[in-house]
Amino acid sequence: MDHDRGQQGGSLLVRGGRHLDVVAGEWREGDIRILDGRIVDVGARLTPSPGVATFDATGRFVLPGLIDCHVHVTAVTADLTLLPELSPTYVSFGTARILDGMLRRGFTTVRDVGGADYGIHDAQREGLVAGPKVFFGGKALSQTGGHGDPRSRGRIADEDHPTRPGISRVADGVTAVRAAARDELRKGAHHVKIMASGGVASPTDRIDSTQYSVAEIEAVVEEAEAANRYVTAHAYTGRAITRAVRAGVRGIEHANLVDDEALDVVKEHGAVLTMNLVTYWALQEEGRDFGLSQENWTKVASVLDRAHDALGRAHAAGLNPAYGTDLLGGMHRHQAQELAIRARTIPVIDVIRGATTVASALLQREGRLGVIATGAAGDLVVTDADPVADISVLAESRLAAVIQDGHVVVDALVPSDQAASR
């Protein structure tokens, strides 16, 4: 199955305008021809094909569709201890709204790192819901008392039903984590997520803890690699990052408390950081309004202050973290603000690369997503102003159009119901 394709691809000729060569960091003149959802030609004054619609981008700027590598599309509340108790139907409707908002902000692809399953992936792919293409990992794996264990101290263990909402599942011991990884891979997961350190939104663990033994991590890595997939790990501290990467983990989520040794290990092993600064700002400002407990809210400050420093040091070390947001509940609306937050610390072109070429490499879709080139998906974002000169154009979602798989799904010049059918 071609997982990076959405519903039936459309055909479109995007005329005029300047499109961004993300790799070179340069704007180029030329038309873009999309056939059956794929870019088949990029060049000057392309001839329109009979029966193929034309989109006039004259005077505008065209970028590849944006990619968010750390989302939780089922997180309809910031209270992750409550999420497993909600009706799956309710969560599904909330997820549909979240996905639609992401697409309207120019994110044509997302990677869900806890919560989304094959049903959400298939619904988007078949056109049942409007939203980004969804690369999913199913439920993240957590040890008892780890970041993915939503139980308070007074709750006893209970069986987790496969359709029960939630971002994670608990598995302890090499045999159990191996079986859990195999189960998520059986259901089509594009990656396996593990919780390798404590976190902000969990009730009983310390942020500076390490989680899962090295043997358990290596077992998950072995299962993922056997399925030609990879493992990504929630990890804040340098100690947690170093042990996970040395055990074979390919992706690191957050890394707010990373140290120089861990950065060296990440580079040595070719691992990829996915950072998400906007969620800590949003949690501090609004988290309690959307269900975050007071106890968890107090954890936010311990990682917020060092997040900007971590991003700057990672970039100085030659690492450009993939774009991620990790927003929860009503805070999803701040998704694009991560662009502006990063631009305070690193060059804008690298911010855009984090949401395009770096992201596509993490998804193992180099040349197929995140670029405007022959063979890539027909996913484009069109703006009236140069976002490299002014990132607020993207950060505030001032978009002229969003094109996904050759379909104009958002057009500021026409009503949304007409745009979706073009």
C-alpha positions as CSV (number, residue, x, y, z in Angstrom):
1,M,0.0,0.0,0.0
2,D,1.3,3.5,-0.9
3,H,0.8,5.0,2.5
4,D,1.8,8.5,1.5
5,R,-1.1,8.8,-1.0
6,G,-4.4,10.1,0.1
7,Q,-7.7,9.6,-1.6
8,Q,-7.9,9.4,-5.4
9,G,-5.4,11.8,-6.8
10,G,-6.4,14.8,-8.8
11,S,-4.9,16.5,-11.8
12,L,-4.0,20.2,-11.9
13,L,-1.7,22.7,-13.6
14,V,-0.4,25.4,-11.2
15,R,0.5,28.3,-13.5
16,G,2.9,31.2,-12.7
17,G,4.2,32.1,-9.3
18,R,7.4,31.2,-7.7
19,H,8.0,27.9,-6.0
20,L,10.5,27.1,-3.2
21,D,13.3,24.8,-3.9
22,V,13.6,23.8,-0.2
23,V,17.0,22.0,-0.5
24,A,18.7,25.0,-2.3
25,G,16.7,27.5,-0.3
26,E,15.8,29.5,-3.5
27,W,12.7,30.6,-5.2
28,R,12.3,29.4,-8.8
29,E,9.9,30.4,-11.6
30,G,7.8,27.8,-13.4
31,D,4.6,25.9,-13.7
32,I,3.8,22.7,-11.8
33,R,1.9,19.9,-13.5
34,I,0.1,17.4,-11.2
35,L,-1.3,14.2,-12.7
36,D,-3.3,11.7,-10.6
37,G,-2.0,13.2,-7.4
38,R,1.7,13.3,-8.4
39,I,3.9,16.1,-9.7
40,V,4.9,15.0,-13.2
41,D,6.6,18.1,-14.5
42,V,8.0,21.4,-13.3
43,G,9.0,23.9,-15.9
44,A,8.4,27.2,-17.7
45,R,5.1,27.7,-19.7
46,L,3.8,24.2,-19.5
47,T,1.0,23.4,-21.9
48,P,-2.4,22.7,-20.2
49,S,-3.7,19.2,-20.7
50,P,-7.2,18.8,-22.0
51,G,-9.8,18.6,-19.3
52,V,-7.3,19.4,-16.5
53,A,-8.1,22.4,-14.3
54,T,-5.7,25.3,-13.9
55,F,-4.8,27.2,-10.8
56,D,-3.4,30.6,-11.3
57,A,-0.5,31.3,-8.9
58,T,0.7,34.4,-10.7
59,G,2.3,36.8,-8.2
60,R,2.2,34.2,-5.4
61,F,4.6,31.9,-3.6
62,V,4.3,28.1,-3.7
63,L,5.8,25.8,-1.1
64,P,5.6,22.0,-0.5
65,G,2.8,20.9,1.8
66,L,3.9,21.2,5.4
67,I,4.5,18.1,7.6
68,D,4.0,18.0,11.4
69,C,6.0,15.0,12.8
70,H,4.5,15.0,16.3
71,V,0.8,15.2,16.7
72,H,-1.9,13.4,18.7
73,V,-5.0,13.7,16.6
74,T,-7.2,11.8,19.0
75,A,-6.2,14.1,21.9
76,V,-9.5,15.9,22.2
77,T,-8.6,16.9,25.8
78,A,-5.4,17.8,27.5
79,D,-6.4,15.5,30.4
80,L,-4.8,12.3,29.1
81,T,-5.9,10.4,32.2
82,L,-9.5,11.1,31.1
83,L,-9.1,10.2,27.4
84,P,-9.3,6.4,27.8
85,E,-12.7,6.9,29.5
86,L,-14.3,8.9,26.7
87,S,-16.6,7.4,24.1
88,P,-14.7,6.2,21.0
89,T,-17.5,7.8,18.9
90,Y,-17.0,11.2,20.6
91,V,-13.3,11.0,20.2
92,S,-13.7,10.1,16.5
93,F,-15.9,13.2,15.8
94,G,-13.4,15.3,17.7
95,T,-10.5,13.9,15.7
96,A,-12.3,14.7,12.4
97,R,-12.5,18.4,13.5
98,I,-8.8,18.4,14.5
99,L,-7.7,16.9,11.2
100,D,-9.7,19.4,9.2
101,G,-8.1,22.3,11.1
102,M,-4.6,20.9,10.4
103,L,-5.3,20.7,6.7
104,R,-6.6,24.3,6.6
105,R,-3.3,25.4,8.3
106,G,-1.3,23.9,5.4
107,F,-0.3,20.6,7.0
108,T,-0.9,18.1,4.3
109,T,0.8,15.3,6.2
110,V,1.2,14.5,9.9
111,R,2.9,11.8,11.9
112,D,0.8,10.7,14.9
113,V,2.9,9.4,17.8
114,G,0.3,8.0,20.0
115,G,-3.5,7.5,19.6
116,A,-4.2,7.3,15.8
117,D,-4.9,3.9,14.3
118,Y,-5.5,2.3,10.9
119,G,-9.1,3.5,11.0
120,I,-8.1,7.1,11.0
121,H,-5.5,6.5,8.4
122,D,-8.0,4.6,6.2
123,A,-10.8,7.2,6.7
124,Q,-8.5,10.0,5.5
125,R,-7.1,7.9,2.6
126,E,-10.6,7.1,1.4
127,G,-11.9,10.6,1.7
128,L,-14.3,10.0,4.6
129,V,-12.7,12.8,6.5
130,A,-10.8,15.9,5.3
131,G,-7.3,16.1,6.8
132,P,-3.6,15.5,6.4
133,K,-2.2,12.1,5.3
134,V,-1.7,10.3,8.6
135,F,1.4,8.3,9.4
136,F,0.5,6.5,12.6
137,G,2.1,4.4,15.3
138,G,-1.0,3.1,17.1
139,K,-0.6,3.3,20.8
140,A,2.8,4.2,22.3
141,L,4.4,1.6,24.6
142,S,5.0,2.5,28.3
143,Q,6.3,0.7,31.3
144,T,4.1,0.6,34.4
145,G,4.3,4.0,36.1
146,G,5.8,5.5,32.9
147,H,4.8,8.5,30.8
148,G,2.2,6.5,29.0
149,D,0.5,5.1,32.2
150,P,-2.5,7.3,32.8
151,R,-3.4,5.8,36.2
152,S,-3.3,7.8,39.4
153,R,-1.6,6.2,42.4
154,G,-4.9,4.9,43.7
155,R,-6.1,3.2,40.5
156,I,-5.4,-0.5,40.1
157,A,-4.5,-2.1,36.8
158,D,-7.2,-2.7,34.3
159,E,-7.3,-4.3,30.9
160,D,-6.9,-2.0,27.9
161,H,-9.5,-2.7,25.2
162,P,-8.1,-2.2,21.6
163,T,-10.8,0.4,20.8
164,R,-10.5,2.3,24.0
165,P,-9.3,5.8,23.3
166,G,-5.9,6.7,24.6
167,I,-2.4,7.5,23.4
168,S,-0.6,4.5,25.0
169,R,-0.6,1.0,26.3
170,V,1.4,-0.5,29.3
171,A,3.7,-3.4,28.7
172,D,6.5,-4.6,31.0
173,G,9.3,-7.0,30.3
174,V,11.0,-8.1,27.1
175,T,8.4,-10.7,26.2
176,A,5.5,-8.3,26.8
177,V,7.0,-5.3,25.0
178,R,7.9,-7.6,22.1
179,A,4.4,-8.8,21.8
180,A,3.0,-5.2,22.1
181,A,5.3,-4.0,19.3
182,R,4.3,-6.9,17.1
183,D,0.6,-6.1,17.8
184,E,0.9,-2.4,16.7
185,L,2.9,-3.5,13.6
186,R,0.3,-6.1,12.8
187,K,-2.3,-3.3,12.7
188,G,-0.2,-1.4,10.2
189,A,1.9,1.0,12.3
190,H,4.4,3.1,10.3
191,H,6.6,3.3,13.4
192,V,6.6,2.2,17.1
193,K,6.7,4.8,19.8
194,I,8.1,4.1,23.3
195,M,8.2,6.2,26.4
196,A,11.9,6.4,27.4
197,S,11.7,9.1,30.0
198,G,9.2,10.9,32.2
199,G,6.9,13.6,30.9
200,V,4.8,16.6,31.6
201,A,1.3,15.2,31.2
202,S,1.7,11.9,33.1
203,P,0.6,11.6,36.8
204,T,3.2,9.5,38.6
205,D,6.6,9.8,37.0
206,R,9.5,12.3,37.2
207,I,10.6,14.1,34.1
208,D,14.2,13.2,34.7
209,S,13.6,9.5,35.0
210,T,14.7,6.9,32.5
211,Q,12.1,4.4,31.4
212,Y,12.3,0.9,30.0
213,S,15.4,-1.2,30.4
214,V,17.9,-1.3,27.6
215,A,16.9,-4.9,26.9
216,E,13.3,-3.9,26.5
217,I,14.2,-1.1,24.2
218,E,16.4,-3.4,22.1
219,A,13.5,-5.9,21.8
220,V,11.2,-3.2,20.4
221,V,13.9,-2.0,18.0
222,E,14.4,-5.6,16.8
223,E,10.7,-6.1,16.1
224,A,10.4,-2.7,14.2
225,E,13.4,-3.4,12.1
226,A,12.2,-6.9,11.2
227,A,9.1,-5.1,9.8
228,N,11.1,-2.5,8.0
229,R,9.9,0.1,10.4
230,Y,11.6,2.2,13.1
231,V,11.3,3.2,16.7
232,T,10.9,6.7,18.1
233,A,11.2,7.6,21.7
234,H,9.7,10.2,24.1
235,A,12.9,11.4,25.8
236,Y,13.7,14.7,27.6
237,T,17.1,14.2,29.2
238,G,20.5,13.6,27.7
239,R,20.7,10.4,29.7
240,A,17.4,9.0,28.4
241,I,18.3,10.1,24.8
242,T,21.8,8.6,24.9
243,R,20.6,5.1,26.1
244,A,17.7,5.0,23.7
245,V,19.8,6.0,20.6
246,R,22.5,3.5,21.5
247,A,19.9,0.8,21.8
248,G,18.9,1.5,18.2
249,V,16.1,4.0,18.5
250,R,15.9,6.2,15.3
251,G,13.8,9.1,16.4
252,I,13.8,11.3,19.6
253,E,10.8,13.3,20.6
254,H,11.1,16.5,22.7
255,A,14.8,16.5,23.8
256,N,14.3,19.7,25.8
257,L,16.9,18.7,28.4
258,V,19.5,17.4,25.9
259,D,23.2,17.7,26.7
260,D,26.2,17.9,24.4
261,E,27.0,14.2,24.8
262,A,23.6,13.2,23.7
263,L,23.8,15.5,20.7
264,D,27.1,13.8,19.7
265,V,25.4,10.4,20.0
266,V,22.4,11.5,17.9
267,K,24.8,12.7,15.2
268,E,26.9,9.6,15.3
269,H,24.0,7.2,14.9
270,G,22.1,9.3,12.4
271,A,19.1,9.7,14.6
272,V,16.5,12.5,14.2
273,L,15.2,14.9,16.8
274,T,11.6,16.1,16.6
275,M,11.2,19.1,18.8
276,N,7.9,20.9,19.8
277,L,8.3,24.2,21.6
278,V,4.8,25.5,21.0
279,T,3.1,22.9,23.2
280,Y,4.9,24.1,26.4
281,W,3.9,27.7,25.7
282,A,0.3,26.6,25.1
283,L,0.2,24.4,28.2
284,Q,1.5,27.2,30.4
285,E,-0.9,29.7,29.0
286,E,-4.0,27.5,28.4
287,G,-3.4,24.0,29.6
288,R,-5.6,24.2,32.7
289,D,-8.5,25.5,30.7
290,F,-8.4,22.4,28.5
291,G,-8.1,19.7,31.2
292,L,-4.4,19.7,32.3
293,S,-4.2,19.1,36.1
294,Q,-2.5,21.7,38.4
295,E,0.2,19.1,39.3
296,N,1.1,18.5,35.6
297,W,0.9,22.3,34.9
298,T,3.7,22.9,37.4
299,K,5.9,20.5,35.4
300,V,5.7,22.6,32.3
301,A,8.1,25.3,33.6
302,S,10.9,22.8,34.1
303,V,11.1,22.0,30.4
304,L,9.8,25.3,28.8
305,D,12.8,27.5,29.8
306,R,15.4,25.1,28.3
307,A,13.5,24.3,25.1
308,H,14.8,27.3,23.1
309,D,18.4,26.6,24.3
310,A,18.1,23.0,23.3
311,L,16.9,24.0,19.8
312,G,19.8,26.4,19.4
313,R,22.4,24.0,20.6
314,A,21.1,21.2,18.4
315,H,21.2,23.5,15.3
316,A,24.7,24.7,16.2
317,A,25.7,21.0,16.4
318,G,24.6,20.5,12.8
319,L,21.2,19.0,13.6
320,N,18.0,20.5,12.2
321,P,15.1,19.0,14.3
322,A,12.0,17.8,12.5
323,Y,8.9,20.0,13.0
324,G,6.5,18.9,15.7
325,T,3.8,20.4,17.8
326,D,2.4,17.9,20.3
327,L,-0.7,20.0,21.1
328,L,-3.6,18.7,23.0
329,G,-7.4,19.6,23.2
330,G,-8.4,23.1,22.2
331,M,-4.7,24.0,21.9
332,H,-4.4,22.4,18.4
333,R,-5.3,25.7,16.9
334,H,-1.8,27.0,17.7
335,Q,-0.1,24.4,15.4
336,A,1.4,26.8,13.0
337,Q,2.8,29.0,15.7
338,E,5.7,26.6,16.1
339,L,7.1,28.1,12.9
340,A,7.4,31.5,14.4
341,I,8.7,30.2,17.7
342,R,11.5,28.3,16.0
343,A,12.4,31.3,13.8
344,R,13.4,33.2,16.9
345,T,16.3,30.8,17.3
346,I,17.2,29.3,13.9
347,P,17.1,30.6,10.3
348,V,13.6,30.6,8.7
349,I,14.7,28.4,5.8
350,D,15.8,25.7,8.3
351,V,12.4,26.1,10.1
352,I,10.7,25.4,6.7
353,R,13.1,22.5,6.0
354,G,12.2,21.0,9.4
355,A,8.6,20.9,8.2
356,T,9.4,19.6,4.7
357,T,12.6,17.8,3.7
358,V,13.8,16.9,7.2
359,A,10.3,15.6,8.0
360,S,10.0,13.6,4.9
361,A,13.4,11.9,5.6
362,L,12.1,11.0,9.0
363,L,9.0,9.5,7.5
364,Q,11.2,7.6,5.0
365,R,9.6,9.4,2.1
366,E,12.5,11.5,0.7
367,G,11.7,12.9,-2.7
368,R,8.0,11.9,-2.3
369,L,6.9,14.4,0.3
370,G,8.2,17.8,1.3
371,V,9.5,18.9,-2.1
372,I,8.3,20.3,-5.3
373,A,9.8,17.9,-7.8
374,T,8.9,15.3,-10.3
375,G,7.6,12.2,-8.5
376,A,6.6,14.0,-5.4
377,A,3.0,14.2,-4.0
378,G,1.0,17.1,-5.4
379,D,0.8,18.7,-2.0
380,L,1.3,22.5,-2.1
381,V,0.8,25.6,0.1
382,V,0.2,28.9,-1.7
383,T,0.7,32.3,-0.1
384,D,0.4,35.9,-1.3
385,A,3.6,37.0,0.5
386,D,7.1,35.5,0.8
387,P,7.2,33.3,4.0
388,V,11.0,33.1,4.0
389,A,11.1,36.9,4.4
390,D,8.2,36.9,6.8
391,I,7.4,33.5,8.5
392,S,4.2,35.0,10.1
393,V,2.5,34.3,6.7
394,L,2.7,30.6,7.6
395,A,2.6,31.0,11.4
396,E,-0.7,32.9,11.2
397,S,-2.0,30.6,8.4
398,R,-2.5,33.5,6.0
399,L,-2.8,31.1,3.1
400,A,-4.1,31.7,-0.4
401,A,-4.6,28.0,-1.0
402,V,-3.8,24.5,0.1
403,I,-3.5,21.7,-2.5
404,Q,-3.4,18.1,-1.5
405,D,-2.8,15.2,-4.0
406,G,-3.7,17.6,-6.8
407,H,-7.0,18.8,-5.3
408,V,-7.5,22.4,-4.2
409,V,-8.8,21.7,-0.7
410,V,-8.5,25.3,0.6
411,D,-8.9,28.4,-1.5
412,A,-9.2,31.8,0.1
413,L,-10.8,33.2,-3.0
414,V,-13.8,30.9,-3.2
415,P,-16.2,29.3,-0.7
416,S,-14.8,26.2,1.0
417,D,-17.5,23.9,-0.4
418,Q,-16.6,24.9,-3.9
419,A,-12.8,24.7,-3.2
420,A,-13.1,21.1,-2.0
421,S,-14.7,20.0,-5.2
422,R,-12.3,21.7,-7.6
